[in-house]
Amino acid sequence: MFGKKRLMVPLALPTIASLTPENYKIFIYDEEIEEIPTAVRPDIVGITTLAATAGRAFELGDHYRSLGAKVIYGGPYASFLIEEALKHGDSVVVGEAEGKWEKCLADFEKGEIKQVYESSALTEYHRQKPPRWDLVSMKKIFQVAVQVSRGCPFNCDFCLVSRIFGRKMRYREIDNVVEEIMAAPSKYFFFVDDNLTINKRYAKELMKAIKPLNISWGCMCSLDVATDDELLRLMADAGCFNILVGFESLNPGSLDETQKHHNRGGFRQKAEALFSNGAFTRPGGDISIWMKARLSWITFKEFILTSDKDRRALFSFIFKLIRSKQIAIDKGLGFLLSMLGYHRHVRLHHLRMDEYRRLVMSQDTGKWKQQI
């Protein structure tokens, strides 16, 4: 990452800043790259929340309320656990912020702030104001986030995207996306859409539009992107260097249990097509003998000396791709080890959302309060 402190700052706060009226003086702080000025008393504080950050978010909320500031929570965690968030804040903006955040600020100025701002209707998402990247320390991050769509037609058990953004896809006009990318202070991007290529017609038009911009970018896609060679070639030509694909499991029963039915059928053929596509293949780099030995032992122990047929099948599949030089060894081993961690996590804890929330909170043992 060329000496940067963080790969990327989440898109939420720069987007919220773009919705904020000009009469506000705005500061954005990300504690992973800089200290938060806890001695300063703002008029109003907006805090976005995830399960992994909820403990710290609530500590900060308590702190700023003690100084007399109004604290507003948003993000997935607060949106689903409103009552818990209200123990530490004055208000919660539920789900998408557009319209609700502006209303919250208007009520704040009148001294009539409500506890909850929510709506059953989703926002139209044809055009969007450019995020306020001018408020972020770009010297400390590698790339910026961009979003072209909201929603997901799938209903995977472990994912809350469709519960927040709905199951109907909404897309921005491509010229609006191009304008945002051209105005951004970086040539490196990550499309944070949960499935950039689910609408292949839109995706192909987007690739053609951003190709002249000479940018480098990554994205998230479902496995069926492997079925469209034209799209993969257009993505590579437009600057794509990294695709995150949610394989989840080779076991059809596991896919059914998590409602990820769309990954069933032709798994091996799709994965082989994706890994072997000439648009994204590259030679692997050298690693030390000590690291090779360590990774070899972990892989041998966990994927060969096991009674789990799915693990052995997965190892055989990836090993063949490595030997045939269809994927680099570091990518293959990285995939195996990440799958190992995922399956161990699920097997040991049999996670569901409530159990996952309690687990994350119990593991957040940092002594944050000593710092404020």
Steps between C-alpha positions, in 0.01 A plus 500: 500500500799728442539610863134592553342449842175355368375345179182705488276726709135383497271694269234581760641814664622676181153434355325637810724807481384561143137508624578749778405868447780746432446688827659208690875477556572130451786281617537129420711278727589135452668363810696245299708776341483790746408594855154633578510837681305397808569827683302701245124548545319495165136604466404172338684171442411235243635150559463209258484151653585139418486203738880507523509871592187530715681489834730786410219692329292488818793610717554800274128577508495498880807723506371767264158506665675564830649810337156618391510402132211331320596151378341341193560136410465340160629195317390133503546426870305798631234454232419150624554564872339839544421471871857403584639793301262745668653414838812677381368756250222749442376369167535221244479544122374162380614353170575732209585852612372704206210718610515380860835660584390836360175479701696409813721808461201726437336372821830541687514866401147548634579315823247230410720203418313166491633171629448307177503601134379224273287441194345198334588643158846464349665800344521541124855436404543643152749772586716575803706793620875426498629388843701757696845346456645845563424437869706177509877481538574342161870466579412225747277280282565298185170522312157656514160332494238548232148355481284465191208292631299403804301189575544127448247248360652221707411428861810334648449412866830651616459831315286804580541693173156410366347582840644852493490586130219275379499217246434722199815635337532878456769648278659840458521659159839416354593860416449585869740221599760617248479857631561378856801291401652786302461736797648256754853565636632157403556265210434196720141399577290224650140452390320422826191365323427157642473357149630736234424269207158362586350713222740409224361748248555789742840365600620485140388856431674613819825329397495673162437837668782477756763345270622841374547622860818290542421389856576184699223342703359199681146376561275227638316259268306179525643187343286523187728777368714208382237408241551819297841519331413831333423663833821373660703635210324838520568515874870430454527755218327760721762460775366225728782330691311330784169313524357374830273199450295341779547125452384423857493121463540205262228317691156540334334437836689789659402730213135402540513554876629855454256577216785537250335278241639702209850359562379146440560325172810514286719622786814334372445613141431859603800517733729351235369749243561790738848392609615409150369809322797667335381844605594443863776239512851596607816323620544457872768667711781334694459420870764388750582134565390540864164641394455227240563235766259661744221540247558149368464351849181695576351404165602134534364472853169676439417384147656154465514356853128553538184292484315793340434399138416857399837626621689231311300574185569872535874439544512271196322758288724793600818288481424404140452864407832594661689216328355593162599865568142619462529687829798625700601294803452792741145550378423130523639462852336824606165366385549169680601665827216750489252217443660313791440796732143545379400138550667481843316816605163357397564151632606614847237762556203398280450867443178688447466876517421527873776257593741678267420834660562364850824337386636820347404707803661250737823506300522882495731507799695813414523743792361784295370697794850563625555714191207741548 
